[in-house]
């Protein structure tokens, strides 16, 4: 799944191709407004420079500088190439309180079953969305988290997991045109998040699958992993286990309490989503 996220891909709009074309026409005509599926009054547009040369910025004119600007998230004009790790971290971890992300990938099946499996984008994305909403990492027990309602919205009580930001990567056949609006879910993302969803795609197959989708999200799933670790660390610190091995190097019990407090702040931020 991590390899799928780091392979080359291009950003794409979350809306229908017709809406993207209309936004492109508006931008070409000099309009300054770029709409996204979820807009926030007073929000600012995030801009990323897309460089093509080996030494970006060297000898480029002001006109070239403006021509290279591409919208960062929300509505895309064109298909800027994503620089995987830089763009991934810039979008997912743009809020200082949310620096932990989970990763999910579909399909999940043995390689020997690939030739006997029929792939469809709606089925794959429905399962991936259910995994994100439930906080699970496997394609099991997801029936209660799937819906055929318009927009893919579930009742609020079924959202066991919420995300501050997310990134959806599609690879394979027709990856650039599949509808993905159900992932820009106002129930899954907090209301204060501006353009929380970034979508990227590439037509090349991944791992031999005809279609594959990867979802990265700064979601609440990390709380279930961190809480037991923190409880165990508290118990060891109260018993002063191994503390004598750290004290000669300047790390005392007060330093450990500061670390525990930092982890508590992270857990509180994610729990409040």
N, C-alpha and C positions, 0 to 999 in steps of 0.2 A: 504493500500500500504506500509506503514512503517513497519507493522508487517511482511509482506512478505520479506522485506529487512533484517530484523533482525533474522529471523528463520535460523536454520543451513543450510548450503549449501557448496558445494565443487567447487573450481575453475576448469575451463575447458578451452580448447584452442578455439580460434576464427576461426581456420582453420579446414579443413577436418580431420577426424580421421586418415587417412593415413599419412598426413603430421605430425601429432602429434607423430605417431608411429615411423616415420623416425627420428624425433628430439630426441625421447627417445633412439633409437638405437645409434645415434651419441653420446649422452651424456654417455651412458653405455660404449662406446668404448673409452672414454677419450677425446672426442672432446669438445672444450670449447665454441663453438658457439651455441647460441640459437636464432633461427629466429622468427620474429613475422610478422603478416600480413602487418604491416607498420613499416619498420625498418628505422633508422636514422643513417647515417654514423657517427661513433665516439660516439654513445650513449652507456651508461653503462647499465649492467643488474642489476635489482633490486632483491635482495634476501631476503626471509623471512624464519625464522626458524620455523619449524612446530614441536611443542613439544607434547609428548604423555603422559607424567607422570604428577602427581599432583604437583611435584616440578621440573620444567624444569631446566636442567643444573646440578642437583645434582647427583654426581657419574657417569656422562656420560663421555665416552672416546672421544678422538679426532676423532676416526672413526665414532662413533655415531653422533658426532656433524656435520660431513660432510654429513652423510647419511640423516640427518633431514633437510638439506637445500633444499628449493624448490624455483623455479623461481617465482617471485612475479607477473609479468604480462607479456603479450606477449605470448610466447609459453610455455605451461606447460608440465612438465615431471611428469606424474602421476596426481593425483587429490588431492592436499592439502586441508585440511579442513579450511574454512575461519572462523576466529574469528570475527563475524559479525561487531560489532561496531568499533573495532580496525582496521580491514582491510578496512572497508568502508571509515573511515575517512583518513586513510593513503593514499589510492589511490585517492579519490576524491579531497581532500584538500591538496595535496602535493605542490601546488603553493601558496605562501603567499597572492597573490592578489585575489584569488578566493576561498572564504570561504562560499559562499552561494550556495545551491543546490536545484533543483526542483525534484519532484518525480511524476511519472506517472505509471499507472497500467492498464492492460487489462486482461480479458474482463471487461466491465462495463455494467452490466445487473442485473435486479432484481433476487433475489434468486429463485423466483417461475418460472423463465424462464430457469433455468439451465438444467432441464431435457428435454427441448424441443429445445436445442441449440446444433448445431454441431460445435465442436472445431477443428481447424486445425492450426498448428504452422505458416505456411506461412501467413495466413490471420491475425492472432493476431500480428505477428511481423511487418507486413506491416503497420497496423494501429498504432502500437506503434512508429515505426520510423516516420510516418507522424506527430504524435503528437509532437515528439521531434523537428522535422524540422520546424514545424509551430509555436511552442511555446505554443500550446494549451494543455488543460488538459482533454478535453472531446473528445469522438469519434464522433464528428460532424464536417461537412464541411471540410473533409480531402481529398476529391477527387483530388484536384489540387496538393496535396503533395505526392501522391502515383505514383509509376512507376513500370513497368515490365522490365525496362532496366537491363542489367547484372550489378551486384554489387549494385543495388538499387540507383544509382547516379541520382540526379535531375539536371536540369539546375541551374546554380549558382544563378540566380535572385530569385529562389523559396525558397532559404534557409533564412527564416525569423528569425531563431534562431540558434545560434552556441554555442558549448560547449567546455570548456577547457579540461574536462575529463568526463568520463561516466562509469556507472556500470550497467550491464544487468543481472538480476536474472530471471532464468527460473525454473518453478516448475510444476510438473505433468508428464504425460506420455511422454516418450522418450525425456525428457528435456536435457539429456546429449549428444544427438547426432544431435539435430536440427541445421541446418546451420545458422550462425549469422554474416557472413562476411559483410552484408550490413550495420551493425552498426559501423564497423570500416571504416567510411566514411571520406576521406580526405577533403571533402567539409564541413563537419559538425564540424570537429576538426581542430584546428589551425596547421599550418605546423611545428611549433616548438615543439609540444607536442610529447613526446616519450612514446609509448605504452599507449595512452589515454583511451583505452577500457579494462575493466575487466569484464569477463563473469563468472558467477557462476550458478550452477544448482543443483537441488535435485528432486528425483523421487516422493516425497510425494505430494499429492494434497494440494492446498491452498484454504481455504474457500469453499471447496466442488467442486471447478472447476476442470475439467479434465486437463485443461492446463491454466497456468497463467504466465504473464510476467510483471516484474517491471523494470522501467528505472529510474535511478538516474543520474542527470547530473548537473555539475556546468555551467549552461547555461545562456544566456542573458534574460531569462524570468523574472528574478528578477528585471531588470531595470524598467519594466512597473509597478511593485509593489512599488518600492522604490521612483521613481521620484515624484509621487503625495504626498507621505508622506514628502519628503524633501521640496517640495514647500510649503506645509502647515506649516511645522516647521519654515521655513524662515519667513513666514508671521506673525506667532505668535511671533517670536523672535524680528522682527522689531517693533511690537506693544508692546514689553516688557510684553507680557501676562504671568502672573504667575511668572515673574522673581523675584519679591520680596519674593516669598516663597522659592526660591533656594539660594539666596544670603546669608542668615544667616548661611548656611551650607557650604559656601566656593565655591559655584558653580555660577560663574558670566557669563556675556555675552561673555567675551573672551573665556571661556571654551566651551560655546555652539558653538562659531564660529569654534573652533578646531574640535569639533564633526561633524559639517556640512562639514568641509573640508575633514575629513576622509571618510564620506559617498560619497562625490563627487569623491574621488579617486577610491572608489569601483565601482561606476557607470561608470567612465571613463574606468576602466580596462575591465569590461564586455562589454561595448559598442565597444571596440577596437578588440574584438575577430573576 
